[in-house]
Amino acid sequence: MSKLIAPLFGMEEFTGIFEVIYRIGLCIVIFIIGTLLIKIVQKAIKHTLRSGSRLNPGKNATISTVCSSVAKYVIYFLMLCYILTVWGVSPA
């Protein structure tokens, strides 16, 4: 199939389209994995703080929220770095 279409568009353009589609798919996979990782980390933090809490419920809720937010933004930052690397941009 690609041998029939490649002469119509030129090989460079044809492979370029598939490269863009591959990169978009990879970004979607990175986003899905990151989102699942955020949910897992948030549940783990809530479970850990709930199981062995010696603090009062107000402090426990505050610490849980702060830890979840920090973990979420660290994962978002790492996802952004990976997505920039996929597109050829150095995050450094």
Beta strands, then each sheet from edge to edge (+ up, - down):
end
